[in-house]
Amino acid sequence: MNIDYSQLIPNNVDLTSDRTLQRALERWQPAFLGWWNDTGPASTSDLQVYLRTAISVEKDGWANFGYVRMPEYRWGIFLVPRDEQRKIHFGDHQGEAAWLDVPGEYRSTLRRIIVTQGDTEPASVEQQRLLGKMAPSLYDMRNLFQVNVEEGRHLWAMVYLLHRYFGKDGREEAEYLLERRSGDTNNPRILTAFNEQTRHWLAFFMFAFFTDRDGKFQLSSLAESAFDPLSRTCRFMLTEEAHHMFVGESGAARTVQRTCEVMKEHGLTDPKDGRQFGVIDLYTLQKFVNFHYSVTLDLFGSDISSNAATYYTTGLKGRYEEGKRSDDHKLSSDEYRVLDMEDGKVVEKRVPALTALNARLRDDYIEEIQGGLNRWNRIPEQLGIPFRFKLPHLGFHRKIGNFAGQFISPDGQVMTEAEWNGQRDSWMPSESDHQFIESLMGQVVEPGKFANWIAPPARGINGKPIDFEYVRFN
């Protein structure tokens, strides 16, 4: 199922057969390009970047690599091929044919789901706007820009659904997606994590590892949706999302690698040491783990949620890997364990599984995140450094869910507000931590060279060597 690049808007949805829709999207396109030029990667319009562009939605050979000026990147609309036999496999509509259009009774709910997902895509581009100016290598600069253009394409994916299936309301929502701004006081992005500043590359790597992985789990749930166009859209987005998570996990791992190499070279064992040699100490890296993990957990919503139950029973949003679950896919009598606060103590409760779907998705996410930390921990282990990264307690630094408003330490101790605030800077990045890391940032543009604080990757992109010219300046 190849993509038609002869059109103004590349697509594989036969856009030319619906002239009204095509004209509406062609009117939205200049506004999108205006948004990109205003809030996308700063001072990059003349750069030639070695990027991948989707040419097919098949699993093998779906992308083509080549030099592109980012404002000329061919953003488009790509869905995986339709399975004409696809059935709804969970909830009250289990066994029925997947919907090709939006049932009227679910219209506003589906629109809200699509808008919330769509809003995260431009938000992350805005958050990362200035990072190219402090890239630790051309390899990393190229990876950042690949993430940026694909987040832009994911915005196109959601906007297509809004225009195609939600009429005037959808067109208005598509315009609002370009009007909100990350961190703006008056018109911020919808979700809190997407209004946080990304001040340096460590924050970017942590965001891509923790928060983009939340995106994977949300997209995987939407890929189960009874609304077939949303399912098909999300399944192709997941193909692109894999690289974004790789950038985060490998970037953070290379940062850990460089710190551990310097510690071994100089005989250091204290995790607070290393800054004197221009690397980010392990103690500070752990603080970034604590912050980004806890902020991302809030994106899963309340542990107990009637909305999540409704999304499931109506078929709008499934569980992660729903098809691999061996239960009845209705959950009407199942239970699930969640942590909660009771009489000042953390306790475990059994609750109806239908209302705990957010908690279950979050727990699936935590399992995968722990796997990433285990891989990071092999680095100090192999270099003989007595330090291991740990995920903080589920209740640490939470603003949404059962632990919102509680003061719990990373190791699970319930504290007073004053006690917790007194230790805050030993658990999460302080302003001085950010300033130190910013002092390490400086653009490195010589092919094959890397900033002192980060190790080179094991291999290049698309079989190219590490010293390939991934970004060409004028």
C-alpha positions in Angstrom: 0.0 0.0 0.0 2.2 2.8 -1.3 1.8 6.5 -0.6 0.9 9.0 -3.3 3.5 11.8 -3.3 2.1 13.4 -6.5 -0.5 15.2 -4.4 0.0 18.5 -2.5 -0.7 16.4 0.7 0.9 12.9 0.4 -1.6 10.3 1.4 -2.8 6.7 1.0 -6.5 7.5 1.8 -7.5 8.5 -1.8 -7.9 12.1 -0.8 -8.7 13.2 -4.4 -12.0 11.3 -4.2 -13.3 13.7 -1.6 -12.7 17.2 -3.0 -14.4 19.0 0.0 -12.1 17.2 2.4 -9.1 17.7 0.2 -9.7 21.5 0.0 -10.3 21.8 3.7 -7.0 20.1 4.5 -5.2 22.1 1.8 -6.4 25.3 3.6 -5.1 23.9 6.9 -1.7 23.1 5.4 -0.4 26.7 5.2 -1.4 27.3 8.8 0.5 24.1 9.8 3.6 25.4 8.0 3.2 28.8 9.7 3.1 27.0 13.0 6.2 24.9 12.1 8.2 28.0 11.1 7.1 29.9 14.2 7.5 27.2 16.9 9.4 24.3 15.3 13.2 23.8 15.4 14.8 27.2 15.6 17.1 28.6 12.8 17.0 25.3 10.8 15.2 26.2 7.6 18.4 26.1 5.5 19.8 22.9 7.0 19.9 19.7 4.9 19.0 16.9 7.3 19.4 13.1 6.6 15.8 12.1 7.4 13.6 9.1 6.8 10.3 9.7 5.0 7.5 7.2 4.8 7.0 5.7 1.3 4.8 2.8 2.3 2.9 1.5 5.3 4.1 -2.1 5.0 6.4 -3.3 7.7 9.4 -4.0 5.5 11.0 -1.1 3.6 8.4 1.5 4.7 10.8 4.4 4.7 13.2 6.2 2.4 16.3 8.1 3.7 17.8 11.2 2.2 18.7 14.8 2.7 15.7 17.1 3.3 15.2 20.8 4.2 12.7 20.4 7.1 10.2 23.0 5.9 10.0 20.9 2.7 9.4 17.6 4.5 6.4 15.8 3.0 4.0 15.6 5.9 1.1 13.4 5.0 -1.8 11.1 6.0 -1.0 7.4 6.2 -3.2 4.6 7.6 -2.4 0.9 7.6 -4.5 -1.1 5.1 -8.0 -1.9 6.2 -8.9 -5.5 7.3 -12.4 -6.0 5.9 -13.0 -8.9 8.3 -12.0 -6.9 11.5 -14.3 -7.3 14.4 -14.6 -5.4 17.7 -13.0 -7.8 20.2 -13.8 -6.2 23.6 -16.6 -4.4 25.5 -20.4 -4.3 24.8 -19.9 -4.4 21.0 -17.7 -7.5 21.0 -18.1 -9.6 17.9 -19.6 -6.7 15.8 -17.9 -5.4 12.7 -15.5 -2.5 13.4 -17.0 0.9 12.7 -16.1 2.7 9.5 -17.7 5.9 10.8 -18.4 7.5 14.2 -21.6 6.4 15.9 -23.5 9.5 16.9 -23.7 8.5 20.6 -19.9 8.4 20.9 -19.1 11.4 18.7 -18.1 13.9 21.4 -16.2 11.4 23.5 -14.2 10.2 20.5 -13.5 13.7 19.4 -12.1 14.5 22.9 -9.9 11.4 22.8 -8.5 12.4 19.4 -7.9 16.0 20.3 -6.1 15.1 23.5 -3.8 12.7 21.7 -3.4 15.2 18.8 -2.4 18.1 21.2 0.6 16.2 22.5 2.2 16.1 19.1 2.8 19.8 18.4 3.4 20.4 22.1 6.6 18.2 22.1 7.9 20.0 19.0 7.4 23.3 20.8 9.1 22.1 24.0 12.2 21.0 21.9 12.5 24.1 19.8 15.9 25.3 21.0 17.7 22.0 21.4 19.3 21.9 17.9 21.4 24.9 19.0 23.0 22.8 21.7 23.2 19.4 20.1 26.0 17.2 21.4 26.7 15.9 17.8 25.4 15.8 14.3 24.1 12.3 14.9 22.0 13.5 17.9 20.9 16.7 16.0 19.6 14.5 13.2 17.7 12.2 15.6 16.1 15.2 17.3 14.9 16.6 13.9 13.6 13.1 12.9 11.5 13.0 16.1 10.3 16.6 15.4 9.1 16.0 11.8 7.4 12.8 12.8 5.6 14.4 15.7 4.4 16.9 13.1 3.2 14.0 10.9 1.3 12.6 13.9 -0.4 15.9 14.2 -1.5 15.5 10.6 -2.8 12.0 11.4 -5.1 13.3 14.1 -6.2 16.4 12.1 -7.2 14.1 9.2 -9.5 12.2 11.5 -11.0 15.5 12.9 -11.6 16.9 9.4 -12.9 13.6 7.8 -15.2 12.4 10.6 -16.2 15.3 12.8 -17.4 18.1 10.5 -17.4 21.7 11.6 -16.5 20.8 15.2 -13.5 18.8 13.9 -12.3 21.6 11.7 -12.4 24.0 14.6 -10.5 21.6 16.9 -7.8 21.3 14.1 -7.4 25.0 14.2 -7.1 25.1 18.0 -4.4 22.5 17.8 -2.2 25.1 16.1 -3.2 27.9 18.4 -2.3 26.4 21.8 1.3 26.7 22.9 3.4 24.6 25.3 3.9 26.5 28.5 1.7 29.5 27.5 0.0 31.1 30.5 -3.2 31.9 28.7 -3.5 29.1 26.1 -1.4 26.1 27.3 -1.4 22.6 25.9 -4.0 20.2 27.4 -1.8 17.9 29.5 0.6 19.2 32.2 3.7 17.2 31.1 3.5 18.9 27.7 3.8 22.4 29.3 7.1 21.6 31.1 10.3 23.2 29.8 12.9 21.1 28.0 15.9 23.1 28.9 18.7 20.8 27.7 19.4 17.4 26.1 19.2 15.3 29.3 15.7 16.5 29.8 15.0 15.6 26.1 16.4 12.1 26.4 14.4 11.5 29.6 11.3 12.9 28.0 11.7 10.7 25.0 12.3 7.6 27.2 9.6 8.1 29.8 6.9 10.3 28.2 7.1 9.1 24.6 6.7 5.6 26.0 3.5 6.7 27.6 2.6 7.8 24.0 3.3 4.2 22.9 0.9 2.8 25.4 -1.9 5.3 24.7 -1.5 4.7 21.0 -1.6 0.9 21.5 -4.8 1.3 23.5 -6.3 3.4 20.7 -5.1 1.0 18.1 -7.6 -1.5 19.6 -10.5 0.9 19.1 -13.7 -0.2 17.5 -13.5 3.0 15.3 -11.4 1.5 12.5 -9.9 4.7 11.0 -8.5 5.6 14.4 -7.1 2.1 14.9 -5.4 2.1 11.5 -4.0 5.6 12.1 -2.5 4.6 15.4 -1.0 1.4 14.2 1.2 3.3 11.7 2.0 6.0 14.2 3.4 3.2 16.5 5.9 2.2 13.7 7.3 5.7 13.8 7.1 6.0 17.6 9.6 3.2 18.1 12.5 5.4 16.9 11.5 8.2 19.3 11.8 5.9 22.3 15.1 4.5 21.0 16.5 8.1 20.9 15.5 8.6 24.5 16.7 5.2 25.9 20.0 5.2 24.0 20.7 8.9 24.6 20.3 8.5 28.4 22.3 5.2 28.2 25.2 7.0 26.4 25.1 9.7 29.1 25.4 7.0 31.8 28.1 5.3 29.8 30.2 8.4 29.6 29.8 9.2 33.3 30.8 5.7 34.3 33.8 5.7 32.0 35.1 8.9 33.6 34.4 7.5 37.1 36.4 4.4 36.3 39.2 6.4 34.7 39.6 8.6 37.8 38.9 5.9 40.4 35.6 7.5 41.5 32.9 5.5 43.4 30.7 8.3 44.9 27.7 8.8 42.7 27.8 12.5 43.4 31.3 12.7 41.8 32.0 13.4 38.1 31.0 17.0 37.6 34.6 18.2 38.1 35.4 16.2 34.9 32.5 17.7 32.8 30.0 14.8 33.0 26.6 14.5 34.7 26.9 12.6 38.0 24.8 9.5 38.6 23.1 11.1 41.6 21.8 13.9 39.4 20.8 11.4 36.7 18.7 9.5 39.3 16.9 12.8 40.2 15.9 13.1 36.5 14.6 9.6 36.6 12.5 10.4 39.6 11.1 13.6 38.1 10.2 12.4 34.5 8.9 9.0 35.8 6.5 10.6 38.3 5.3 13.3 35.9 4.6 10.7 33.2 2.7 8.5 35.6 0.2 11.3 36.0 -0.5 11.1 32.2 -2.3 7.8 32.8 -5.0 9.6 34.8 -6.8 8.6 37.9 -6.2 5.0 39.2 -10.0 4.5 39.5 -11.8 6.0 36.5 -15.4 5.7 35.4 -14.4 7.4 32.1 -11.8 4.6 31.4 -14.5 2.0 32.1 -16.9 3.7 29.7 -14.2 4.0 27.0 -13.7 0.2 27.3 -17.3 -1.0 27.5 -18.2 1.2 24.5 -15.3 -0.1 22.4 -13.5 3.3 22.1 -10.3 2.3 23.8 -8.9 -1.1 24.6 -6.2 -2.4 26.8 -2.5 -2.7 25.8 -2.2 -5.8 23.6 -6.0 -6.6 24.1 -5.8 -9.5 21.6 -3.2 -11.3 23.7 -5.4 -11.2 26.9 -7.0 -14.5 27.8 -10.1 -13.2 29.7 -13.6 -12.6 28.4 -12.7 -9.0 27.2 -15.7 -7.6 29.2 -14.2 -7.5 32.7 -17.7 -7.3 34.3 -16.8 -9.4 37.3 -12.9 -9.2 37.3 -10.9 -7.4 40.0 -7.5 -5.6 39.9 -5.1 -4.6 42.7 -4.3 -0.9 43.2 -2.4 1.0 45.9 -4.2 3.7 47.9 -3.9 5.8 51.0 -5.9 4.8 54.1 -5.4 6.3 57.6 -2.0 7.8 56.6 -0.7 4.5 55.3 -0.1 3.0 51.8 -2.5 0.0 51.4 -3.4 -2.4 48.6 -7.0 -2.7 47.6 -8.9 -4.9 45.2 -11.3 -2.9 42.9 -13.4 -3.7 39.9 -11.1 -4.2 36.9 -13.3 -2.1 34.7 -12.7 1.0 36.7 -9.0 0.3 37.2 -8.1 0.3 33.5 -5.9 3.4 33.8 -4.0 1.7 36.6 -3.6 -1.5 34.6 -2.2 0.4 31.5 0.2 2.3 33.8 1.4 -1.0 35.4 2.1 -2.4 31.9 4.1 0.8 31.2 6.0 0.5 34.5 7.0 -3.0 33.6 8.5 -1.8 30.3 10.2 1.2 31.9 11.8 -1.1 34.5 13.2 -3.1 31.6 14.9 0.0 30.3 16.4 0.8 33.7 17.7 -2.7 33.9 19.5 -2.1 30.6 21.0 1.2 31.9 22.1 -0.6 35.1 24.2 -3.0 33.1 26.6 -0.1 32.3 27.8 0.7 35.9 27.7 -3.0 36.6 30.1 -3.8 33.7 32.4 -0.9 34.7 32.5 -1.9 38.4 30.6 1.2 39.6 28.6 0.4 42.8 25.4 2.3 41.7 22.0 1.2 40.3 19.1 3.3 39.1 15.8 2.7 40.8 12.2 3.8 40.0 10.7 5.8 42.9 7.6 4.6 44.7 4.3 4.9 42.8 3.1 7.6 45.2 6.2 9.9 44.8 5.5 13.4 43.5 2.0 12.7 42.2 -0.6 15.3 41.3 -3.2 12.9 39.8 -4.7 9.7 41.1 -4.8 8.0 44.5 -1.6 9.7 45.7 -2.4 13.2 44.6 -1.7 15.6 47.5 0.3 13.1 49.5 3.9 13.5 50.5 5.7 10.2 49.8 9.4 9.7 49.5 11.0 7.8 46.6 11.3 4.7 48.9 7.6 4.9 49.9 7.8 6.6 53.3 4.7 8.8 54.1 5.9 12.2 55.2 4.6 15.6 56.2 4.6 18.4 53.6 7.4 20.2 55.5 9.5 17.0 55.7 9.0 16.3 52.0 9.8 19.9 50.9 12.9 19.8 53.0 14.3 17.0 50.9 12.8 17.9 47.5 16.2 19.0 46.0 17.8 15.7 47.0 15.2 13.8 45.1 14.4 15.9 42.0 16.4 18.3 39.8 17.1 21.6 41.4 17.6 24.9 39.6 21.4 24.5 40.2 21.3 21.0 38.7 19.6 22.4 35.5 22.2 25.3 35.4 25.1 22.9 35.7 23.7 20.7 32.8 23.0 23.8 30.7 26.7 24.8 31.2 27.7 21.5 29.5 25.5 22.2 26.5 27.2 23.4 23.3 26.6 22.7 19.7 29.0 20.1 18.2 28.9 20.2 14.4 32.1 18.3 13.3 31.1 14.9 11.9 32.0 12.1 14.3 32.7 14.4 17.2 30.7 14.3 20.5 30.3 16.5 23.5 32.4 15.4 26.5 29.3 14.5 28.6 28.0 11.8 26.2 29.4 8.7 24.7 29.2 8.0 20.9 26.5 5.5 19.8 27.4 1.9 19.0 26.3 2.4 15.3 25.0 5.1 12.9 21.7 5.6 11.3 20.5 3.4 8.3 23.9 1.7 8.1 25.8 4.9 7.9 29.0 5.4 9.9 29.0 7.4 13.1 31.1 10.2 11.4 28.6 10.5 8.5 27.5 14.1 7.8 23.9 13.7 9.2 23.2 17.4 9.0 24.6 19.7 6.3 24.9 23.4 7.0 24.7 25.9 4.1 
